[in-house]
Structures are given as C-alpha cells and as structure tokens.
Amino acid sequence: MTLLERARKGLTPEIEAVAAQEGVDSEMLRKSVAAGRAVIPLNIKGRARPIGIGEGLRVKVNVNLGTSADHIDVDEELEKVKIAERFGAHAVMDLSTGGDIDSIRGKIASSTKLPLGTV
C-alpha cells in the first residue's frame, strides 16, 4: 500500500514525523498528501529520512547530479552528494546517463540519507 493510500485512511508515522519537522498540523499534512498536493518520498529500503515536499511546507533544495556518456566518474558523483549534505540540501536527483547506471545509483543511494530521485 502506498503512502497516498495510507494517508487517505488516516495518519501515518511518516506524516506525523514530517508534520513535527515542518511545524504544521499533522491532519492538514495528511489531507494534502491524500489529495496529492504534498508528498513524502519513501522507498521500500527505507534508507532516506522522510521529508515533505509541497503545499503548506517549507521550500526544499534539490541537488541534481549524474554521469554522462562523456564523463563517468562515480567518485566525483559521491563527492557531490557529500557537498550537497554539507550545505543542507534536502534531496538529490541522479540524472546519470552514462556508465553502469544501476551500479552508480546504488552507490549514490547507499552513501546518503537524503531522498534520492531518478529519471
């Protein structure tokens, strides 16, 4: 069951945690998530700490990074993740198009607690 489906049935631990972080009413956040106006990115491996993005929540900083066919350096991408964390980014988006993308994403995901998105 997705968080969207669970939010339509009631409060969840993730919604309550994000509401506390954001200083907003948990029921207001639940309604926003249930309506698709806010999201709390999660994955089944549960590595990332939950954050809320969307209506009624603070602005978030997302860092885009990734390899290309012309430049494949996984260590460089991992350093970018460290820099993103050091400067307070809320999320990372891996836009890699070159190299062993599954391996690269796995290394990035295991190196951070920030939510990781992909394209």
C-alpha positions as CSV (number, residue, x, y, z in Angstrom):
1,M,0.0,0.0,0.0
2,T,1.4,3.4,-0.9
3,L,1.7,6.4,1.4
4,L,-1.0,8.1,-0.6
5,E,-3.4,5.2,0.0
6,R,-2.5,5.0,3.7
7,A,-3.0,8.8,4.1
8,R,-6.5,8.5,2.7
9,K,-7.2,6.1,5.6
10,G,-5.6,8.1,8.4
11,L,-2.4,9.4,9.9
12,T,0.8,7.5,9.4
13,P,4.1,7.7,11.3
14,E,5.8,9.4,8.3
15,I,3.1,12.1,8.2
16,E,3.4,12.7,11.9
17,A,7.2,12.9,11.7
18,V,7.2,15.3,8.8
19,A,4.4,17.4,10.4
20,A,6.6,17.8,13.5
21,Q,9.7,18.7,11.4
22,E,7.7,21.3,9.5
23,G,5.8,22.7,12.4
24,V,2.4,22.1,10.7
25,D,-0.7,20.3,11.8
26,S,-0.5,16.6,11.1
27,E,-4.1,16.4,9.9
28,M,-3.5,19.3,7.5
29,L,-0.5,17.4,6.1
30,R,-2.4,14.2,5.9
31,K,-5.1,15.9,3.8
32,S,-2.5,17.4,1.5
33,V,-0.8,14.1,1.0
34,A,-4.1,12.3,0.4
35,A,-5.1,14.9,-2.2
36,G,-1.7,14.7,-4.0
37,R,-0.8,18.3,-3.1
38,A,2.2,17.2,-0.9
39,V,4.4,14.2,-1.0
40,I,6.7,12.3,1.4
41,P,9.2,10.4,-0.8
42,L,9.7,6.9,0.5
43,N,11.2,3.7,-0.7
44,I,10.9,0.1,0.5
45,K,14.6,0.1,1.6
46,G,13.8,2.9,4.0
47,R,17.3,4.5,3.8
48,A,16.2,8.1,3.5
49,R,14.9,10.2,6.3
50,P,11.3,11.3,5.5
51,I,10.8,14.9,4.2
52,G,7.7,16.6,3.0
53,I,7.5,18.5,-0.3
54,G,4.6,20.5,-1.4
55,E,1.6,22.6,-0.3
56,G,2.0,24.3,3.1
57,L,5.6,23.1,3.6
58,R,8.9,24.8,3.6
59,V,10.8,25.2,0.3
60,K,13.3,22.4,-0.3
61,V,16.7,22.4,-2.1
62,N,17.2,19.6,-4.6
63,V,20.7,18.9,-6.0
64,N,21.0,17.4,-9.5
65,L,24.0,15.3,-10.3
66,G,25.0,12.4,-12.5
67,T,27.3,11.0,-15.1
68,S,27.1,11.4,-18.9
69,A,28.4,9.3,-21.8
70,D,31.3,11.8,-22.0
71,H,32.2,11.9,-18.2
72,I,31.8,8.8,-16.0
73,D,33.4,9.3,-12.5
74,V,31.4,7.7,-9.7
75,D,33.8,9.1,-7.0
76,E,33.0,12.6,-8.3
77,E,29.3,12.0,-8.0
78,L,29.7,10.7,-4.5
79,E,31.7,13.8,-3.6
80,K,28.8,15.9,-5.0
81,V,26.5,14.0,-2.6
82,K,28.8,14.9,0.4
83,I,28.8,18.5,-0.7
84,A,25.0,18.5,-1.0
85,E,24.7,17.2,2.5
86,R,27.2,19.6,3.9
87,F,25.4,22.6,2.5
88,G,22.0,21.5,3.7
89,A,20.3,20.1,0.6
90,H,17.0,18.2,1.2
91,A,17.1,15.8,-1.7
92,V,19.3,14.5,-4.5
93,M,18.3,13.8,-8.1
94,D,20.5,11.4,-10.1
95,L,20.4,12.3,-13.8
96,S,23.1,9.8,-14.8
97,T,23.0,8.8,-18.5
98,G,26.5,7.2,-18.8
99,G,28.1,4.1,-17.4
100,D,26.6,1.3,-15.4
101,I,23.6,3.4,-14.2
102,D,22.2,0.8,-11.8
103,S,25.5,0.5,-10.1
104,I,26.0,4.2,-9.9
105,R,22.6,4.8,-8.4
106,G,23.2,2.0,-5.9
107,K,26.4,3.6,-4.7
108,I,24.8,7.1,-4.5
109,A,21.8,5.7,-2.6
110,S,23.9,3.8,-0.1
111,S,26.1,6.9,0.5
112,T,23.3,9.2,1.8
113,K,20.2,9.5,3.9
114,L,18.8,12.2,1.6
115,P,15.9,11.2,-0.5
116,L,17.1,10.2,-4.0
117,G,15.1,10.6,-7.1
118,T,15.9,9.4,-10.6
119,V,14.7,9.9,-14.2
